[in-house]
Amino acid sequence: MSGIASSQLGLFHLHRPEIIADPTMFYARLVTEEPVLFDPVAHTWLVSRHADVQLILAHPAATVRMDHTGALSRFPRAGLQAAFEALDLHVSFVDGAQHQRLRRTVSEPLQVRHVRTGLAHLIEQAVTGAFDDLTGLELIDVVPAIAARVPIDITRQLLGIADDVDTATIRRWSLAWGDVVAAPGHVPTRDRDTVLRSVAELIDHLQQLVSMRERQPGDAMIDALIAAMHDGALSRDELIANVMMLVTAGNETTTNLISAAVMALADDADLWSLVNGTPGRIGDVVEELGRLYAPTQYTARRVLEPVALSTGDVLPAGASVALMLAAANRDPTAFPAPDELRLDRAGVRPVTFGNGPHHCVGASLARQEVVLVLEQLTARYAQLNPLSGRHWRRNANLRGLASLPITLTTAQTGPRR
């Protein structure tokens, strides 16, 4: 475990490029030696044991509401104020009755039954379209060609975003809002003014989109949300804020998980053989890949009363807490041989998509997208070969690949139908 000192286990050390590229040792030190660590720079407690992360995620005394007054005093920008106002209406950052009301409205179209029925054709169409466009190509970058394209195409259809807004623009908006949502204290750490300009563009576009769909309604998810707004289920500002959430959550985390899954298959010939030989186990493989390559590394809470942890530590009332999801997913007390992909795990679920009342509303949709990508990948290709040029994005929380070059060897039999 040498090479990382205890003083280098804080949140901001996660932003180091070498740790973004491979945080395995960082999380191993954290979960085994410093499972409850106070970070004086971020003014927050880092909690990384699986049992403790699960506990706080579901704890009634843990709030998701953030106090942004300190950040605004240190970084007085009109764009940051607008971003914080949207965050404060985001289903992921409200509690109690307001959370229940928003979650009921926003999550209904994304329930498992809809993913398996009404959305199934949309997901299959997006995945098939991406792979059809690769016909004849041997060298691709997985991120733009598949991993980012599939969820963006689905999000575009769900939210009724017109074709005159190109994919690159949606990706830029999604990355920018993701930088705000995922940053410590929600203050972007990179090129802050550029990020906030993109966020302002996204807010302006969505306001125009809602007005247009009010005049010309359709049958997309956005239209159901607008109807709910007119029925009083949520305000216009809440609608905009939560559609912003769908733009990012529907893209960034799924893009990261698809990229990581393809990377794992390209790097591990045995895993490729397993998936290719037993397509009925792909769902189990995706669950394990989500555990190993969590698309969200941590999430924040504040505890309103003292909370006792399995380590014997007690978080004080008012404490800010970073729940280290990716570390908890590799906790050896919950997952024996935590760095191995194993399909015989039972009884303990990863916290990849959270736990408790704020469990990810789009988890079923994300899982199904990854499953269909792997199904088509193994049906159409006999082999994947990783190439040099792999790069990771500079977002320590929404950890994901910026590029993943590979070569493809086409299956002789063609795609399974």
C-alpha positions as CSV (number, residue, x, y, z in Angstrom):
1,M,0.0,0.0,0.0
2,S,3.0,2.3,0.0
3,G,3.2,5.4,-2.2
4,I,0.2,7.3,-0.9
5,A,0.6,9.0,2.5
6,S,-2.4,9.4,4.8
7,S,-2.1,13.2,4.2
8,Q,-2.7,12.5,0.5
9,L,-6.1,10.8,0.9
10,G,-8.2,13.9,0.8
11,L,-10.9,14.7,-1.8
12,F,-8.7,17.1,-3.8
13,H,-6.0,14.5,-4.2
14,L,-8.5,12.5,-6.3
15,H,-8.0,15.2,-8.9
16,R,-4.4,14.1,-9.5
17,P,-4.2,12.7,-13.1
18,E,-2.4,9.5,-12.0
19,I,-5.1,8.8,-9.4
20,I,-7.9,9.5,-11.9
21,A,-6.2,7.0,-14.2
22,D,-6.0,4.4,-11.5
23,P,-7.6,5.1,-8.1
24,T,-7.3,1.4,-6.9
25,M,-4.4,2.0,-4.4
26,F,-6.0,5.3,-3.2
27,Y,-9.3,3.5,-2.3
28,A,-7.5,0.5,-0.8
29,R,-5.7,2.7,1.6
30,L,-8.8,4.7,2.4
31,V,-11.1,1.7,3.1
32,T,-8.7,-0.4,5.0
33,E,-6.6,2.1,6.9
34,E,-8.6,5.4,7.0
35,P,-12.3,4.4,6.7
36,V,-13.4,7.5,8.5
37,L,-11.1,10.4,7.7
38,F,-11.5,14.1,8.3
39,D,-10.3,16.2,5.3
40,P,-9.3,19.6,6.6
41,V,-9.0,21.2,3.1
42,A,-12.5,20.2,2.0
43,H,-13.9,20.5,5.6
44,T,-15.6,17.2,5.2
45,W,-15.5,13.6,6.6
46,L,-14.6,10.9,4.1
47,V,-16.5,7.7,4.9
48,S,-15.6,4.6,2.8
49,R,-16.7,1.3,4.5
50,H,-19.6,-0.3,2.6
51,A,-21.8,-0.7,5.7
52,D,-21.3,2.9,6.7
53,V,-21.9,4.3,3.3
54,Q,-25.1,2.3,3.0
55,L,-26.1,3.4,6.5
56,I,-25.7,7.2,5.8
57,L,-27.3,7.0,2.3
58,A,-30.5,5.7,4.0
59,H,-30.2,7.5,7.3
60,P,-33.2,9.8,8.1
61,A,-30.8,12.3,9.8
62,A,-28.6,12.7,6.6
63,T,-29.6,15.6,4.4
64,V,-28.6,16.2,0.8
65,R,-29.2,20.0,1.1
66,M,-26.1,22.1,0.6
67,D,-25.3,25.5,2.1
68,H,-23.8,27.5,-0.8
69,T,-23.3,30.8,1.1
70,G,-19.6,30.1,1.8
71,A,-18.9,29.2,-1.9
72,L,-20.6,32.3,-3.1
73,S,-18.6,34.5,-0.8
74,R,-15.4,33.0,-2.1
75,F,-16.4,32.8,-5.7
76,P,-18.9,35.7,-6.4
77,R,-20.1,35.0,-9.9
78,A,-23.6,35.5,-11.3
79,G,-23.3,32.2,-13.2
80,L,-22.5,30.3,-10.0
81,Q,-25.5,31.8,-8.3
82,A,-27.8,30.7,-11.1
83,A,-26.2,27.2,-11.0
84,F,-26.8,27.0,-7.3
85,E,-30.4,28.1,-7.6
86,A,-31.0,25.2,-10.1
87,L,-29.2,22.7,-7.8
88,D,-31.4,23.7,-4.9
89,L,-34.4,22.5,-6.9
90,H,-32.7,19.3,-8.2
91,V,-34.4,16.1,-7.0
92,S,-31.0,14.8,-5.9
93,F,-30.5,17.8,-3.6
94,V,-33.8,18.1,-1.8
95,D,-35.3,16.1,1.1
96,G,-38.5,15.1,2.6
97,A,-41.9,15.9,1.0
98,Q,-40.3,18.0,-1.7
99,H,-38.0,15.1,-2.7
100,Q,-40.9,12.6,-2.6
101,R,-43.0,14.9,-4.8
102,L,-40.3,15.6,-7.4
103,R,-39.0,12.0,-7.4
104,R,-42.6,10.7,-8.0
105,T,-42.9,13.0,-11.0
106,V,-39.4,12.7,-12.5
107,S,-38.8,9.0,-12.0
108,E,-42.2,7.6,-13.2
109,P,-41.2,7.5,-16.9
110,L,-37.9,5.7,-15.9
111,Q,-39.3,2.9,-13.8
112,V,-38.2,-0.6,-14.6
113,R,-41.5,-1.5,-16.2
114,H,-41.2,1.4,-18.7
115,V,-37.5,0.6,-19.5
116,R,-38.5,-3.0,-20.3
117,T,-41.6,-2.0,-22.4
118,G,-42.1,1.5,-23.6
119,L,-38.4,2.5,-23.7
120,A,-37.0,-0.9,-24.9
121,H,-37.4,0.0,-28.6
122,L,-35.9,3.4,-28.1
123,I,-32.8,2.0,-26.4
124,E,-32.4,-0.8,-29.0
125,Q,-32.8,1.7,-31.8
126,A,-30.0,4.0,-30.4
127,V,-27.6,1.1,-29.8
128,T,-28.2,-0.5,-33.2
129,G,-27.8,2.9,-34.9
130,A,-24.5,3.5,-33.3
131,F,-23.2,0.0,-34.3
132,D,-24.6,0.2,-37.8
133,D,-22.6,3.4,-38.3
134,L,-19.4,1.4,-37.4
135,T,-19.8,-1.0,-40.3
136,G,-16.6,-1.4,-42.2
137,L,-14.5,0.4,-39.6
138,E,-11.6,-1.4,-37.8
139,L,-10.3,1.4,-35.7
140,I,-12.6,3.5,-33.5
141,D,-12.6,5.7,-30.4
142,V,-15.2,4.0,-28.2
143,V,-16.2,7.2,-26.3
144,P,-17.6,9.3,-29.1
145,A,-18.6,6.4,-31.4
146,I,-20.6,4.4,-28.8
147,A,-20.3,5.4,-25.2
148,A,-21.3,9.0,-25.5
149,R,-23.5,8.7,-28.6
150,V,-26.0,6.1,-27.3
151,P,-27.1,7.9,-24.1
152,I,-27.1,11.3,-25.9
153,D,-29.4,9.8,-28.6
154,I,-31.7,8.4,-26.0
155,T,-31.7,11.6,-24.0
156,R,-32.4,13.6,-27.1
157,Q,-35.5,11.5,-27.8
158,L,-36.7,11.5,-24.2
159,L,-36.4,15.3,-23.9
160,G,-37.4,16.3,-27.4
161,I,-34.2,18.1,-28.1
162,A,-34.2,19.1,-31.8
163,D,-31.7,17.7,-34.3
164,D,-30.4,21.3,-34.9
165,V,-28.7,21.1,-31.6
166,D,-25.7,18.9,-32.5
167,T,-24.4,16.0,-30.3
168,A,-21.2,17.9,-29.5
169,T,-23.2,20.8,-28.0
170,I,-25.3,18.4,-25.9
171,R,-22.1,16.7,-24.7
172,R,-20.5,20.1,-23.8
173,W,-23.6,21.1,-21.8
174,S,-23.7,17.8,-20.1
175,L,-20.0,17.9,-19.2
176,A,-20.3,21.4,-17.9
177,W,-23.3,20.7,-15.6
178,G,-21.6,17.5,-14.5
179,D,-18.6,19.6,-13.5
180,V,-20.8,21.7,-11.2
181,V,-22.8,18.8,-9.8
182,A,-19.8,16.6,-9.1
183,A,-17.3,19.2,-7.8
184,P,-16.5,19.6,-4.1
185,G,-18.9,22.3,-2.8
186,H,-20.3,22.4,-6.4
187,V,-17.7,24.9,-7.4
188,P,-16.1,23.7,-10.7
189,T,-12.4,23.1,-10.5
190,R,-11.5,23.6,-14.1
191,D,-12.0,26.7,-16.3
192,R,-14.8,28.0,-14.1
193,D,-16.0,30.8,-16.4
194,T,-16.2,28.6,-19.5
195,V,-18.1,25.9,-17.5
196,L,-20.6,28.4,-16.2
197,R,-21.2,29.9,-19.7
198,S,-22.1,26.5,-20.9
199,V,-24.4,25.9,-18.0
200,A,-26.1,29.3,-18.7
201,E,-26.6,28.2,-22.4
202,L,-28.2,24.9,-21.2
203,I,-30.6,26.7,-18.9
204,D,-31.5,29.1,-21.7
205,H,-32.0,26.3,-24.2
206,L,-34.2,24.3,-21.9
207,Q,-36.4,27.3,-21.1
208,Q,-36.9,27.8,-24.8
209,L,-37.5,24.1,-25.3
210,V,-40.2,24.0,-22.6
211,S,-42.0,27.0,-24.1
212,M,-41.9,25.4,-27.6
213,R,-43.2,22.1,-26.3
214,E,-46.0,23.9,-24.5
215,R,-47.1,25.3,-27.9
216,Q,-46.4,22.0,-29.8
217,P,-46.7,19.1,-27.4
218,G,-45.6,15.6,-28.3
219,D,-45.4,12.2,-26.6
220,A,-41.8,12.4,-25.2
221,M,-40.9,12.4,-21.5
222,I,-40.5,16.1,-21.5
223,D,-44.2,16.5,-22.5
224,A,-45.3,14.3,-19.6
225,L,-43.2,16.5,-17.3
226,I,-44.7,19.7,-18.7
227,A,-48.2,18.2,-18.2
228,A,-47.3,17.4,-14.6
229,M,-46.2,21.1,-14.2
230,H,-49.5,22.3,-15.5
231,D,-51.2,19.9,-13.0
232,G,-49.2,21.5,-10.2
233,A,-46.9,18.6,-9.5
234,L,-43.8,20.8,-9.9
235,S,-43.0,24.4,-10.8
236,R,-41.4,25.7,-14.0
237,D,-38.1,26.3,-12.2
238,E,-38.2,22.8,-10.8
239,L,-39.0,21.4,-14.2
240,I,-35.9,23.2,-15.7
241,A,-33.6,22.1,-12.9
242,N,-34.6,18.5,-13.1
243,V,-34.4,18.3,-16.9
244,M,-30.9,19.7,-16.4
245,M,-30.3,16.7,-14.1
246,L,-31.6,14.3,-16.8
247,V,-29.3,15.8,-19.4
248,T,-26.3,15.1,-17.3
249,A,-27.2,12.0,-15.3
250,G,-28.7,10.4,-18.4
251,N,-25.4,11.0,-20.2
252,E,-22.3,11.3,-18.1
253,T,-22.7,8.3,-15.7
254,T,-23.9,6.0,-18.5
255,T,-21.2,7.2,-20.9
256,N,-18.6,6.4,-18.2
257,L,-20.0,3.0,-17.5
258,I,-20.2,2.0,-21.1
259,S,-16.6,3.2,-21.7
260,A,-15.4,1.3,-18.7
261,A,-17.2,-1.9,-19.7
262,V,-15.7,-1.9,-23.2
263,M,-12.3,-1.1,-21.8
264,A,-12.6,-4.1,-19.4
265,L,-13.5,-6.4,-22.3
266,A,-10.7,-5.1,-24.5
267,D,-8.1,-5.5,-21.8
268,D,-9.2,-8.9,-20.5
269,A,-9.4,-11.7,-23.1
270,D,-10.9,-14.1,-20.4
271,L,-13.7,-11.6,-19.7
272,W,-14.4,-11.2,-23.4
273,S,-14.6,-15.0,-23.8
274,L,-17.0,-15.2,-20.8
275,V,-19.3,-12.5,-22.1
276,N,-19.2,-13.8,-25.6
277,G,-19.8,-17.4,-24.6
278,T,-22.6,-16.8,-22.0
279,P,-24.6,-13.8,-23.2
280,G,-27.3,-14.7,-20.6
281,R,-24.8,-13.5,-17.9
282,I,-24.3,-10.1,-19.4
283,G,-26.6,-8.4,-16.8
284,D,-24.5,-10.0,-14.0
285,V,-21.3,-8.8,-15.7
286,V,-22.6,-5.3,-15.9
287,E,-23.5,-5.2,-12.2
288,E,-19.9,-6.3,-11.4
289,L,-18.4,-3.8,-13.8
290,G,-20.5,-1.1,-12.2
291,R,-19.0,-2.1,-8.9
292,L,-15.5,-2.0,-10.1
293,Y,-15.8,1.1,-12.3
294,A,-18.3,3.2,-10.4
295,P,-19.2,6.1,-12.7
296,T,-19.7,8.4,-9.6
297,Q,-16.9,8.2,-7.1
298,Y,-18.5,9.9,-4.2
299,T,-21.6,11.8,-3.1
300,A,-22.2,14.3,-0.3
301,R,-24.4,14.4,2.7
302,R,-24.7,16.5,5.9
303,V,-25.7,14.7,9.1
304,L,-28.2,16.6,11.3
305,E,-27.5,14.6,14.4
306,P,-24.6,12.4,15.7
307,V,-24.3,9.2,13.7
308,A,-22.4,6.2,15.0
309,L,-20.4,4.1,12.5
310,S,-19.2,0.5,12.4
311,T,-15.7,1.7,13.1
312,G,-16.7,3.1,16.5
313,D,-16.4,6.6,15.2
314,V,-19.3,9.1,15.7
315,L,-19.9,11.8,13.1
316,P,-20.9,15.0,14.9
317,A,-24.1,16.8,14.3
318,G,-23.7,19.2,11.4
319,A,-20.8,17.3,9.9
320,S,-20.3,17.4,6.1
321,V,-19.7,13.9,4.8
322,A,-18.3,12.6,1.5
323,L,-19.6,9.0,1.0
324,M,-16.9,7.3,-1.1
325,L,-19.0,5.1,-3.3
326,A,-16.2,3.7,-5.4
327,A,-14.2,2.8,-2.2
328,A,-17.2,1.2,-0.6
329,N,-17.6,-1.0,-3.7
330,R,-14.1,-2.4,-3.1
331,D,-14.5,-2.9,0.6
332,P,-13.0,-6.4,1.3
333,T,-15.3,-6.9,4.2
334,A,-18.3,-6.7,1.9
335,F,-16.7,-8.0,-1.4
336,P,-14.0,-10.7,-0.9
337,A,-11.2,-10.3,-3.5
338,P,-12.7,-6.8,-4.2
339,D,-10.5,-6.1,-7.3
340,E,-11.7,-9.3,-9.1
341,L,-14.8,-9.5,-11.3
342,R,-16.8,-12.4,-9.8
343,L,-20.3,-13.5,-10.8
344,D,-20.9,-15.5,-7.7
345,R,-21.4,-12.6,-5.3
346,A,-24.7,-12.7,-3.4
347,G,-26.4,-10.9,-0.6
348,V,-24.5,-7.5,-0.7
349,R,-25.3,-5.0,-3.4
350,P,-22.8,-2.4,-4.6
351,V,-23.6,1.3,-4.0
352,T,-22.9,2.2,-7.6
353,F,-26.3,3.8,-8.0
354,G,-26.7,4.8,-4.3
355,N,-29.0,3.4,-1.7
356,G,-32.1,4.6,0.2
357,P,-34.4,7.4,-0.9
358,H,-32.0,9.0,-3.3
359,H,-31.2,5.8,-5.2
360,C,-30.5,6.9,-8.8
361,V,-33.8,7.4,-10.7
362,G,-32.2,6.3,-14.0
363,A,-30.4,3.2,-12.8
364,S,-32.6,0.8,-14.8
365,L,-32.2,2.8,-17.9
366,A,-28.4,3.0,-17.5
367,R,-28.1,-0.8,-16.9
368,Q,-30.2,-1.6,-19.9
369,E,-28.1,0.6,-22.2
370,V,-24.9,-1.0,-21.1
371,V,-26.4,-4.5,-21.4
372,L,-27.5,-3.9,-25.0
373,V,-24.2,-2.3,-26.0
374,L,-22.3,-5.4,-24.7
375,E,-24.8,-7.7,-26.4
376,Q,-24.3,-6.0,-29.8
377,L,-20.5,-5.8,-29.3
378,T,-20.1,-9.5,-28.7
379,A,-22.6,-10.4,-31.4
380,R,-20.9,-8.3,-34.1
381,Y,-17.2,-8.7,-33.2
382,A,-14.9,-11.6,-32.7
383,Q,-12.2,-9.6,-30.9
384,L,-11.3,-6.2,-29.4
385,N,-7.8,-4.9,-29.2
386,P,-6.8,-1.9,-27.0
387,L,-4.6,0.8,-28.5
388,S,-2.4,3.5,-27.1
389,G,-4.0,6.9,-26.6
390,R,-6.3,6.1,-23.8
391,H,-7.1,9.3,-21.8
392,W,-9.2,10.1,-18.7
393,R,-11.4,13.2,-18.2
394,R,-10.3,15.6,-15.5
395,N,-13.3,15.0,-13.4
396,A,-12.4,13.2,-10.2
397,N,-16.0,12.4,-9.2
398,L,-17.7,11.6,-12.5
399,R,-14.6,9.5,-13.5
400,G,-14.7,8.5,-17.1
401,L,-12.6,8.1,-20.2
402,A,-12.2,10.9,-22.6
403,S,-10.9,8.6,-25.3
404,L,-10.6,4.8,-25.8
405,P,-9.1,3.8,-29.1
406,I,-9.5,0.1,-30.1
407,T,-9.5,-2.0,-33.1
408,L,-12.4,-4.3,-34.0
409,T,-12.3,-7.7,-35.6
410,T,-15.7,-8.5,-37.2
411,A,-17.4,-11.8,-36.3
412,Q,-17.5,-14.1,-39.3
413,T,-21.2,-15.0,-38.7
414,G,-22.4,-11.4,-38.5
415,P,-24.6,-10.0,-35.7
416,R,-26.9,-12.3,-33.8
417,R,-30.6,-11.4,-34.3
